[in-house]
Amino acid sequence: MARPDADSFAREWVAAWNDHDLDGVLSHYADGVVFHSPRIAQVLETKEDFLTGKAALREYWHAALAGANDLFFELDDVLAGSDAITLLYTNHRGQSAAETFIFDEDGEICIAIATYR
């Protein structure tokens, strides 16, 4: 597994979100990414809490951004593992969040898990 520099990745990822640059955010993800988040069910009005594939992730985030014009993330901490990075941040709702990213051999995110306080 290849893992990019944790601090550089974190700065790029947060900046893309804060710019509402969906293409910039998605550039970090593999085509076959699996993404887990409790927000998926709310935004897409489904019972599923995970998505598979970059196209499904784009659809989900496009819908989520449409309802959150004030979206902004403040990076609180960056944790690095052997093949993963976890970002701790506060979102525009004042809510603590953590996202863990596991990287494939190309350095793209193949699994992502979002959690919220």
N, CA, C and O atoms as CSV, one atom per row, in Angstrom:
chain,resi,resn,atom,element,x,y,z
A,1,MET,N,N,0.837,-1.189,0.000
A,1,MET,CA,C,0.000,0.000,0.000
A,1,MET,C,C,0.879,1.248,0.000
A,1,MET,O,O,1.857,1.335,0.742
A,2,ALA,N,N,0.524,2.185,-0.822
A,2,ALA,CA,C,1.224,3.464,-0.861
A,2,ALA,C,C,0.396,4.488,-0.095
A,2,ALA,O,O,-0.823,4.560,-0.250
A,3,ARG,N,N,1.067,5.269,0.723
A,3,ARG,CA,C,0.367,6.307,1.477
A,3,ARG,C,C,1.055,7.628,1.200
A,3,ARG,O,O,2.269,7.746,1.364
A,4,PRO,N,N,0.274,8.640,0.774
A,4,PRO,CA,C,0.897,9.948,0.561
A,4,PRO,C,C,1.316,10.566,1.888
A,4,PRO,O,O,0.921,10.095,2.954
A,5,ASP,N,N,2.111,11.616,1.816
A,5,ASP,CA,C,2.486,12.357,3.010
A,5,ASP,C,C,1.208,12.824,3.710
A,5,ASP,O,O,0.370,13.489,3.102
A,6,ALA,N,N,1.067,12.481,4.959
A,6,ALA,CA,C,-0.178,12.728,5.694
A,6,ALA,C,C,-0.544,14.204,5.773
A,6,ALA,O,O,-1.693,14.573,5.532
A,7,ASP,N,N,0.416,15.045,6.107
A,7,ASP,CA,C,0.113,16.472,6.256
A,7,ASP,C,C,-0.231,17.123,4.926
A,7,ASP,O,O,-1.153,17.937,4.859
A,8,SER,N,N,0.492,16.781,3.869
A,8,SER,CA,C,0.187,17.332,2.547
A,8,SER,C,C,-1.187,16.881,2.077
A,8,SER,O,O,-1.975,17.679,1.570
A,9,PHE,N,N,-1.465,15.595,2.250
A,9,PHE,CA,C,-2.777,15.074,1.872
A,9,PHE,C,C,-3.881,15.815,2.616
A,9,PHE,O,O,-4.867,16.238,2.013
A,10,ALA,N,N,-3.715,15.970,3.921
A,10,ALA,CA,C,-4.734,16.625,4.745
A,10,ALA,C,C,-4.996,18.050,4.274
A,10,ALA,O,O,-6.150,18.461,4.149
A,11,ARG,N,N,-3.941,18.799,4.015
A,11,ARG,CA,C,-4.105,20.187,3.554
A,11,ARG,C,C,-4.847,20.233,2.217
A,11,ARG,O,O,-5.748,21.053,2.041
A,12,GLU,N,N,-4.479,19.365,1.281
A,12,GLU,CA,C,-5.125,19.342,-0.038
A,12,GLU,C,C,-6.594,18.941,0.072
A,12,GLU,O,O,-7.457,19.554,-0.555
A,13,TRP,N,N,-6.873,17.916,0.865
A,13,TRP,CA,C,-8.232,17.388,1.000
A,13,TRP,C,C,-9.146,18.439,1.627
A,13,TRP,O,O,-10.244,18.689,1.129
A,14,VAL,N,N,-8.692,19.053,2.722
A,14,VAL,CA,C,-9.501,20.071,3.394
A,14,VAL,C,C,-9.681,21.295,2.496
A,14,VAL,O,O,-10.777,21.853,2.436
A,15,ALA,N,N,-8.634,21.718,1.803
A,15,ALA,CA,C,-8.740,22.881,0.910
A,15,ALA,C,C,-9.752,22.622,-0.203
A,15,ALA,O,O,-10.539,23.505,-0.542
A,16,ALA,N,N,-9.736,21.435,-0.764
A,16,ALA,CA,C,-10.697,21.110,-1.836
A,16,ALA,C,C,-12.124,21.161,-1.301
A,16,ALA,O,O,-13.017,21.690,-1.962
A,17,TRP,N,N,-12.341,20.619,-0.117
A,17,TRP,CA,C,-13.683,20.687,0.476
A,17,TRP,C,C,-14.093,22.132,0.752
A,17,TRP,O,O,-15.214,22.534,0.439
A,18,ASN,N,N,-13.193,22.905,1.332
A,18,ASN,CA,C,-13.523,24.286,1.683
A,18,ASN,C,C,-13.760,25.149,0.448
A,18,ASN,O,O,-14.466,26.155,0.519
A,19,ASP,N,N,-13.171,24.757,-0.689
A,19,ASP,CA,C,-13.424,25.439,-1.960
A,19,ASP,C,C,-14.652,24.876,-2.681
A,19,ASP,O,O,-15.035,25.368,-3.743
A,20,HIS,N,N,-15.263,23.845,-2.099
A,20,HIS,CA,C,-16.399,23.138,-2.714
A,20,HIS,C,C,-16.007,22.614,-4.094
A,20,HIS,O,O,-16.801,22.638,-5.035
A,21,ASP,N,N,-14.766,22.141,-4.192
A,21,ASP,CA,C,-14.189,21.625,-5.435
A,21,ASP,C,C,-14.347,20.104,-5.451
A,21,ASP,O,O,-13.448,19.371,-5.039
A,22,LEU,N,N,-15.487,19.648,-5.927
A,22,LEU,CA,C,-15.795,18.223,-5.912
A,22,LEU,C,C,-14.783,17.416,-6.720
A,22,LEU,O,O,-14.376,16.335,-6.295
A,23,ASP,N,N,-14.373,17.927,-7.878
A,23,ASP,CA,C,-13.367,17.214,-8.676
A,23,ASP,C,C,-12.046,17.112,-7.925
A,23,ASP,O,O,-11.370,16.085,-7.980
A,24,GLY,N,N,-11.682,18.181,-7.224
A,24,GLY,CA,C,-10.458,18.165,-6.432
A,24,GLY,C,C,-10.509,17.133,-5.320
A,24,GLY,O,O,-9.523,16.439,-5.071
A,25,VAL,N,N,-11.650,17.027,-4.649
A,25,VAL,CA,C,-11.801,16.026,-3.597
A,25,VAL,C,C,-11.723,14.631,-4.199
A,25,VAL,O,O,-10.987,13.775,-3.709
A,26,LEU,N,N,-12.488,14.406,-5.267
A,26,LEU,CA,C,-12.557,13.075,-5.877
A,26,LEU,C,C,-11.240,12.620,-6.501
A,26,LEU,O,O,-11.040,11.426,-6.725
A,27,SER,N,N,-10.344,13.560,-6.782
A,27,SER,CA,C,-9.068,13.188,-7.399
A,27,SER,C,C,-8.234,12.285,-6.500
A,27,SER,O,O,-7.303,11.635,-6.975
A,28,HIS,N,N,-8.550,12.237,-5.226
A,28,HIS,CA,C,-7.801,11.412,-4.276
A,28,HIS,C,C,-8.329,9.977,-4.181
A,28,HIS,O,O,-7.713,9.138,-3.524
A,29,TYR,N,N,-9.453,9.689,-4.826
A,29,TYR,CA,C,-10.140,8.411,-4.641
A,29,TYR,C,C,-9.975,7.503,-5.848
A,29,TYR,O,O,-9.977,7.963,-6.990
A,30,ALA,N,N,-9.833,6.200,-5.586
A,30,ALA,CA,C,-9.777,5.188,-6.639
A,30,ALA,C,C,-11.166,4.996,-7.251
A,30,ALA,O,O,-12.181,5.254,-6.603
A,31,ASP,N,N,-11.198,4.546,-8.487
A,31,ASP,CA,C,-12.481,4.329,-9.165
A,31,ASP,C,C,-13.385,3.370,-8.403
A,31,ASP,O,O,-14.604,3.542,-8.397
A,32,GLY,N,N,-12.804,2.368,-7.763
A,32,GLY,CA,C,-13.593,1.363,-7.051
A,32,GLY,C,C,-13.713,1.609,-5.559
A,32,GLY,O,O,-13.977,0.672,-4.806
A,33,VAL,N,N,-13.530,2.827,-5.118
A,33,VAL,CA,C,-13.550,3.158,-3.699
A,33,VAL,C,C,-14.819,2.649,-3.014
A,33,VAL,O,O,-15.900,2.633,-3.603
A,34,VAL,N,N,-14.661,2.240,-1.767
A,34,VAL,CA,C,-15.799,1.913,-0.903
A,34,VAL,C,C,-15.808,2.967,0.197
A,34,VAL,O,O,-14.816,3.152,0.902
A,35,PHE,N,N,-16.938,3.654,0.337
A,35,PHE,CA,C,-17.052,4.763,1.279
A,35,PHE,C,C,-18.180,4.480,2.258
A,35,PHE,O,O,-19.305,4.185,1.854
A,36,HIS,N,N,-17.872,4.572,3.558
A,36,HIS,CA,C,-18.845,4.330,4.623
A,36,HIS,C,C,-19.123,5.640,5.357
A,36,HIS,O,O,-18.195,6.349,5.747
A,37,SER,N,N,-20.401,5.958,5.541
A,37,SER,CA,C,-20.785,7.134,6.311
A,37,SER,C,C,-22.243,7.022,6.730
A,37,SER,O,O,-23.085,6.614,5.930
A,38,PRO,N,N,-22.552,7.379,7.967
A,38,PRO,CA,C,-23.955,7.375,8.381
A,38,PRO,C,C,-24.774,8.451,7.666
A,38,PRO,O,O,-26.003,8.379,7.662
A,39,ARG,N,N,-24.128,9.432,7.069
A,39,ARG,CA,C,-24.839,10.509,6.375
A,39,ARG,C,C,-25.421,10.077,5.027
A,39,ARG,O,O,-26.336,10.721,4.513
A,40,ILE,N,N,-24.902,9.005,4.461
A,40,ILE,CA,C,-25.377,8.549,3.159
A,40,ILE,C,C,-26.875,8.286,3.193
A,40,ILE,O,O,-27.603,8.710,2.295
A,41,ALA,N,N,-27.336,7.592,4.218
A,41,ALA,CA,C,-28.762,7.265,4.329
A,41,ALA,C,C,-29.611,8.531,4.409
A,41,ALA,O,O,-30.692,8.589,3.823
A,42,GLN,N,N,-29.132,9.542,5.127
A,42,GLN,CA,C,-29.878,10.797,5.263
A,42,GLN,C,C,-29.945,11.555,3.947
A,42,GLN,O,O,-31.021,11.975,3.522
A,43,VAL,N,N,-28.813,11.728,3.313
A,43,VAL,CA,C,-28.739,12.548,2.101
A,43,VAL,C,C,-29.447,11.890,0.929
A,43,VAL,O,O,-30.164,12.555,0.182
A,44,LEU,N,N,-29.250,10.583,0.765
A,44,LEU,CA,C,-29.819,9.881,-0.385
A,44,LEU,C,C,-31.159,9.224,-0.078
A,44,LEU,O,O,-31.758,8.584,-0.943
A,45,GLU,N,N,-31.629,9.387,1.166
A,45,GLU,CA,C,-32.901,8.804,1.591
A,45,GLU,C,C,-32.967,7.314,1.245
A,45,GLU,O,O,-33.850,6.845,0.527
A,46,THR,N,N,-31.987,6.601,1.796
A,46,THR,CA,C,-31.861,5.174,1.585
A,46,THR,C,C,-31.522,4.515,2.914
A,46,THR,O,O,-31.266,5.206,3.899
A,47,LYS,N,N,-31.518,3.205,2.951
A,47,LYS,CA,C,-31.109,2.493,4.158
A,47,LYS,C,C,-29.624,2.163,4.138
A,47,LYS,O,O,-29.074,1.721,5.146
A,48,GLU,N,N,-28.978,2.371,3.010
A,48,GLU,CA,C,-27.562,2.051,2.867
A,48,GLU,C,C,-26.695,3.078,3.590
A,48,GLU,O,O,-27.008,4.268,3.622
A,49,ASP,N,N,-25.605,2.594,4.166
A,49,ASP,CA,C,-24.669,3.504,4.820
A,49,ASP,C,C,-23.282,3.396,4.205
A,49,ASP,O,O,-22.292,3.797,4.816
A,50,PHE,N,N,-23.213,2.849,2.982
A,50,PHE,CA,C,-21.954,2.801,2.253
A,50,PHE,C,C,-22.238,2.888,0.756
A,50,PHE,O,O,-23.334,2.579,0.289
A,51,LEU,N,N,-21.216,3.318,0.023
A,51,LEU,CA,C,-21.282,3.431,-1.428
A,51,LEU,C,C,-20.066,2.741,-2.018
A,51,LEU,O,O,-19.018,2.649,-1.379
A,52,THR,N,N,-20.214,2.262,-3.234
A,52,THR,CA,C,-19.086,1.676,-3.948
A,52,THR,C,C,-18.929,2.388,-5.279
A,52,THR,O,O,-19.884,2.501,-6.048
A,53,GLY,N,N,-17.731,2.863,-5.546
A,53,GLY,CA,C,-17.402,3.481,-6.818
A,53,GLY,C,C,-17.384,4.996,-6.766
A,53,GLY,O,O,-18.162,5.626,-6.049
A,54,LYS,N,N,-16.467,5.567,-7.551
A,54,LYS,CA,C,-16.294,7.014,-7.586
A,54,LYS,C,C,-17.535,7.713,-8.141
A,54,LYS,O,O,-17.865,8.813,-7.698
A,55,ALA,N,N,-18.229,7.096,-9.099
A,55,ALA,CA,C,-19.436,7.711,-9.663
A,55,ALA,C,C,-20.531,7.842,-8.601
A,55,ALA,O,O,-21.204,8.871,-8.533
A,56,ALA,N,N,-20.713,6.817,-7.779
A,56,ALA,CA,C,-21.707,6.874,-6.704
A,56,ALA,C,C,-21.308,7.904,-5.654
A,56,ALA,O,O,-22.161,8.602,-5.104
A,57,LEU,N,N,-20.018,7.996,-5.382
A,57,LEU,CA,C,-19.521,8.970,-4.418
A,57,LEU,C,C,-19.753,10.391,-4.935
A,57,LEU,O,O,-20.135,11.273,-4.165
A,58,ARG,N,N,-19.530,10.620,-6.216
A,58,ARG,CA,C,-19.777,11.932,-6.815
A,58,ARG,C,C,-21.256,12.315,-6.677
A,58,ARG,O,O,-21.579,13.445,-6.308
A,59,GLU,N,N,-22.132,11.384,-6.971
A,59,GLU,CA,C,-23.576,11.638,-6.872
A,59,GLU,C,C,-23.969,12.005,-5.439
A,59,GLU,O,O,-24.720,12.955,-5.217
A,60,TYR,N,N,-23.462,11.254,-4.487
A,60,TYR,CA,C,-23.760,11.509,-3.084
A,60,TYR,C,C,-23.249,12.880,-2.651
A,60,TYR,O,O,-23.994,13.668,-2.069
A,61,TRP,N,N,-21.977,13.164,-2.936
A,61,TRP,CA,C,-21.412,14.438,-2.498
A,61,TRP,C,C,-22.031,15.620,-3.230
A,61,TRP,O,O,-22.161,16.700,-2.654
A,62,HIS,N,N,-22.411,15.434,-4.485
A,62,HIS,CA,C,-23.098,16.513,-5.207
A,62,HIS,C,C,-24.406,16.857,-4.488
A,62,HIS,O,O,-24.719,18.031,-4.292
A,63,ALA,N,N,-25.161,15.839,-4.100
A,63,ALA,CA,C,-26.417,16.061,-3.371
A,63,ALA,C,C,-26.147,16.687,-2.006
A,63,ALA,O,O,-26.875,17.584,-1.583
A,64,ALA,N,N,-25.115,16.226,-1.321
A,64,ALA,CA,C,-24.796,16.762,0.003
A,64,ALA,C,C,-24.374,18.223,-0.080
A,64,ALA,O,O,-24.796,19.037,0.742
A,65,LEU,N,N,-23.554,18.559,-1.056
A,65,LEU,CA,C,-23.101,19.950,-1.207
A,65,LEU,C,C,-24.244,20.884,-1.582
A,65,LEU,O,O,-24.239,22.055,-1.202
A,66,ALA,N,N,-25.211,20.379,-2.316
A,66,ALA,CA,C,-26.356,21.209,-2.705
A,66,ALA,C,C,-27.124,21.690,-1.476
A,66,ALA,O,O,-27.753,22.748,-1.512
A,67,GLY,N,N,-27.077,20.922,-0.396
A,67,GLY,CA,C,-27.779,21.292,0.825
A,67,GLY,C,C,-26.889,21.910,1.887
A,67,GLY,O,O,-27.326,22.115,3.020
A,68,ALA,N,N,-25.642,22.210,1.535
A,68,ALA,CA,C,-24.704,22.733,2.543
A,68,ALA,C,C,-23.804,23.790,1.915
A,68,ALA,O,O,-22.597,23.587,1.780
A,69,ASN,N,N,-24.385,24.898,1.539
A,69,ASN,CA,C,-23.609,25.972,0.918
A,69,ASN,C,C,-22.558,26.542,1.854
A,69,ASN,O,O,-21.572,27.123,1.400
A,70,ASP,N,N,-22.761,26.382,3.165
A,70,ASP,CA,C,-21.823,26.917,4.147
A,70,ASP,C,C,-20.791,25.885,4.601
A,70,ASP,O,O,-20.093,26.113,5.589
A,71,LEU,N,N,-20.682,24.757,3.899
A,71,LEU,CA,C,-19.761,23.699,4.289
A,71,LEU,C,C,-18.345,24.234,4.437
A,71,LEU,O,O,-17.828,24.934,3.566
A,72,PHE,N,N,-17.734,23.885,5.562
A,72,PHE,CA,C,-16.366,24.295,5.846
A,72,PHE,C,C,-15.799,23.322,6.866
A,72,PHE,O,O,-16.472,22.975,7.837
A,73,PHE,N,N,-14.566,22.880,6.654
A,73,PHE,CA,C,-13.889,21.985,7.585
A,73,PHE,C,C,-12.688,22.701,8.182
A,73,PHE,O,O,-11.922,23.354,7.473
A,74,GLU,N,N,-12.534,22.571,9.499
A,74,GLU,CA,C,-11.337,23.060,10.179
A,74,GLU,C,C,-10.553,21.845,10.656
A,74,GLU,O,O,-11.033,21.083,11.497
A,75,LEU,N,N,-9.367,21.665,10.130
A,75,LEU,CA,C,-8.538,20.514,10.457
A,75,LEU,C,C,-8.037,20.622,11.889
A,75,LEU,O,O,-7.439,21.629,12.268
A,76,ASP,N,N,-8.282,19.578,12.690
A,76,ASP,CA,C,-7.860,19.555,14.085
A,76,ASP,C,C,-6.601,18.723,14.304
A,76,ASP,O,O,-5.747,19.083,15.115
A,77,ASP,N,N,-6.487,17.603,13.577
A,77,ASP,CA,C,-5.322,16.741,13.751
A,77,ASP,C,C,-5.234,15.772,12.585
A,77,ASP,O,O,-6.216,15.515,11.890
A,78,VAL,N,N,-4.038,15.243,12.388
A,78,VAL,CA,C,-3.761,14.269,11.343
A,78,VAL,C,C,-3.044,13.100,11.993
A,78,VAL,O,O,-2.020,13.277,12.653
A,79,LEU,N,N,-3.585,11.902,11.802
A,79,LEU,CA,C,-2.988,10.690,12.353
A,79,LEU,C,C,-2.574,9.797,11.188
A,79,LEU,O,O,-3.353,9.583,10.259
A,80,ALA,N,N,-1.352,9.277,11.236
A,80,ALA,CA,C,-0.838,8.456,10.144
A,80,ALA,C,C,-0.575,7.042,10.617
A,80,ALA,O,O,-0.027,6.825,11.698
A,81,GLY,N,N,-0.970,6.083,9.795
A,81,GLY,CA,C,-0.695,4.677,10.049
A,81,GLY,C,C,0.146,4.115,8.922
A,81,GLY,O,O,0.658,4.865,8.091
A,82,SER,N,N,0.292,2.808,8.888
A,82,SER,CA,C,1.141,2.186,7.873
A,82,SER,C,C,0.565,2.354,6.467
A,82,SER,O,O,1.310,2.617,5.523
A,83,ASP,N,N,-0.736,2.207,6.320
A,83,ASP,CA,C,-1.370,2.333,5.004
A,83,ASP,C,C,-2.624,3.202,5.076
A,83,ASP,O,O,-3.469,3.159,4.181
A,84,ALA,N,N,-2.738,3.983,6.138
A,84,ALA,CA,C,-3.945,4.782,6.338
A,84,ALA,C,C,-3.615,6.128,6.956
A,84,ALA,O,O,-2.575,6.320,7.587
A,85,ILE,N,N,-4.536,7.046,6.749
A,85,ILE,CA,C,-4.485,8.365,7.370
A,85,ILE,C,C,-5.856,8.641,7.952
A,85,ILE,O,O,-6.869,8.363,7.310
A,86,THR,N,N,-5.903,9.184,9.156
A,86,THR,CA,C,-7.151,9.629,9.752
A,86,THR,C,C,-7.067,11.122,9.972
A,86,THR,O,O,-6.122,11.621,10.583
A,87,LEU,N,N,-8.072,11.836,9.464
A,87,LEU,CA,C,-8.167,13.273,9.676
A,87,LEU,C,C,-9.230,13.539,10.717
A,87,LEU,O,O,-10.344,13.025,10.618
A,88,LEU,N,N,-8.897,14.334,11.711
A,88,LEU,CA,C,-9.847,14.797,12.710
A,88,LEU,C,C,-10.140,16.248,12.381
A,88,LEU,O,O,-9.223,17.057,12.238
A,89,TYR,N,N,-11.420,16.577,12.262
A,89,TYR,CA,C,-11.775,17.942,11.896
A,89,TYR,C,C,-13.106,18.327,12.509
A,89,TYR,O,O,-13.867,17.479,12.974
A,90,THR,N,N,-13.370,19.627,12.501
A,90,THR,CA,C,-14.657,20.164,12.936
A,90,THR,C,C,-15.350,20.679,11.683
A,90,THR,O,O,-14.756,21.409,10.890
A,91,ASN,N,N,-16.617,20.293,11.510
A,91,ASN,CA,C,-17.328,20.718,10.307
A,91,ASN,C,C,-18.096,22.016,10.552
A,91,ASN,O,O,-18.061,22.580,11.646
A,92,HIS,N,N,-18.774,22.464,9.531
A,92,HIS,CA,C,-19.513,23.731,9.569
A,92,HIS,C,C,-20.662,23.715,10.573
A,92,HIS,O,O,-21.201,24.774,10.898
A,93,ARG,N,N,-21.044,22.561,11.064
A,93,ARG,CA,C,-22.089,22.440,12.079
A,93,ARG,C,C,-21.505,22.480,13.492
A,93,ARG,O,O,-22.243,22.389,14.473
A,94,GLY,N,N,-20.180,22.616,13.596
A,94,GLY,CA,C,-19.509,22.580,14.888
A,94,GLY,C,C,-19.358,21.171,15.421
A,94,GLY,O,O,-19.101,20.976,16.609
A,95,GLN,N,N,-19.515,20.198,14.560
A,95,GLN,CA,C,-19.486,18.785,14.934
A,95,GLN,C,C,-18.090,18.211,14.699
A,95,GLN,O,O,-17.472,18.470,13.666
A,96,SER,N,N,-17.598,17.431,15.660
A,96,SER,CA,C,-16.329,16.731,15.491
A,96,SER,C,C,-16.526,15.564,14.536
A,96,SER,O,O,-17.529,14.853,14.597
A,97,ALA,N,N,-15.550,15.381,13.651
A,97,ALA,CA,C,-15.626,14.299,12.675
A,97,ALA,C,C,-14.245,13.689,12.508
A,97,ALA,O,O,-13.227,14.327,12.771
A,98,ALA,N,N,-14.235,12.442,12.067
A,98,ALA,CA,C,-12.988,11.755,11.731
A,98,ALA,C,C,-13.228,10.980,10.451
A,98,ALA,O,O,-14.263,10.336,10.283
A,99,GLU,N,N,-12.264,11.050,9.555
A,99,GLU,CA,C,-12.332,10.238,8.342
A,99,GLU,C,C,-11.025,9.479,8.233
A,99,GLU,O,O,-9.937,10.050,8.317
A,100,THR,N,N,-11.164,8.180,8.045
A,100,THR,CA,C,-10.012,7.310,7.873
A,100,THR,C,C,-9.962,6.871,6.425
A,100,THR,O,O,-10.964,6.444,5.851
A,101,PHE,N,N,-8.775,6.984,5.844
A,101,PHE,CA,C,-8.561,6.648,4.443
A,101,PHE,C,C,-7.516,5.547,4.351
A,101,PHE,O,O,-6.428,5.672,4.913
A,102,ILE,N,N,-7.839,4.475,3.648
A,102,ILE,CA,C,-6.884,3.416,3.353
A,102,ILE,C,C,-6.523,3.547,1.882
A,102,ILE,O,O,-7.399,3.710,1.033
A,103,PHE,N,N,-5.238,3.476,1.585
A,103,PHE,CA,C,-4.738,3.745,0.247
A,103,PHE,C,C,-4.353,2.463,-0.479
A,103,PHE,O,O,-3.886,1.502,0.131
A,104,ASP,N,N,-4.559,2.469,-1.794
A,104,ASP,CA,C,-4.155,1.335,-2.620
A,104,ASP,C,C,-2.715,1.504,-3.081
A,104,ASP,O,O,-2.038,2.453,-2.686
A,105,GLU,N,N,-2.250,0.590,-3.911
A,105,GLU,CA,C,-0.858,0.614,-4.360
A,105,GLU,C,C,-0.525,1.836,-5.225
A,105,GLU,O,O,0.646,2.166,-5.412
A,106,ASP,N,N,-1.553,2.502,-5.749
A,106,ASP,CA,C,-1.340,3.711,-6.549
A,106,ASP,C,C,-1.411,4.987,-5.713
A,106,ASP,O,O,-1.289,6.089,-6.247
A,107,GLY,N,N,-1.609,4.840,-4.403
A,107,GLY,CA,C,-1.703,6.001,-3.535
A,107,GLY,C,C,-3.063,6.674,-3.565
A,107,GLY,O,O,-3.201,7.813,-3.120
A,108,GLU,N,N,-4.077,5.976,-4.091
A,108,GLU,CA,C,-5.444,6.499,-4.101
A,108,GLU,C,C,-6.247,5.836,-2.985
A,108,GLU,O,O,-5.947,4.717,-2.568
A,109,ILE,N,N,-7.255,6.532,-2.517
A,109,ILE,CA,C,-8.094,6.003,-1.443
A,109,ILE,C,C,-8.959,4.881,-1.993
A,109,ILE,O,O,-9.711,5.074,-2.948
A,110,CYS,N,N,-8.848,3.703,-1.381
A,110,CYS,CA,C,-9.679,2.566,-1.803
A,110,CYS,C,C,-10.791,2.294,-0.791
A,110,CYS,O,O,-11.830,1.739,-1.148
A,111,ILE,N,N,-10.583,2.675,0.454
A,111,ILE,CA,C,-11.609,2.549,1.498
A,111,ILE,C,C,-11.578,3.820,2.319
A,111,ILE,O,O,-10.509,4.295,2.703
A,112,ALA,N,N,-12.765,4.379,2.593
A,112,ALA,CA,C,-12.866,5.554,3.435
A,112,ALA,C,C,-14.022,5.352,4.404
A,112,ALA,O,O,-15.083,4.847,4.035
A,113,ILE,N,N,-13.797,5.754,5.641
A,113,ILE,CA,C,-14.818,5.607,6.681
A,113,ILE,C,C,-14.955,6.942,7.405
A,113,ILE,O,O,-13.995,7.445,7.989
A,114,ALA,N,N,-16.161,7.511,7.360
A,114,ALA,CA,C,-16.439,8.783,8.020
A,114,ALA,C,C,-17.224,8.511,9.299
A,114,ALA,O,O,-18.174,7.729,9.304
A,115,THR,N,N,-16.813,9.170,10.385
A,115,THR,CA,C,-17.502,9.034,11.659
A,115,THR,C,C,-17.702,10.423,12.261
A,115,THR,O,O,-16.942,11.351,11.986
A,116,TYR,N,N,-18.731,10.543,13.081
A,116,TYR,CA,C,-19.118,11.848,13.631
A,116,TYR,C,C,-19.454,11.721,15.106
A,116,TYR,O,O,-19.924,10.681,15.566
A,117,ARG,N,N,-19.205,12.804,15.840
A,117,ARG,CA,C,-19.587,12.861,17.255
A,117,ARG,C,C,-21.021,13.310,17.320
A,117,ARG,O,O,-21.579,13.438,18.410
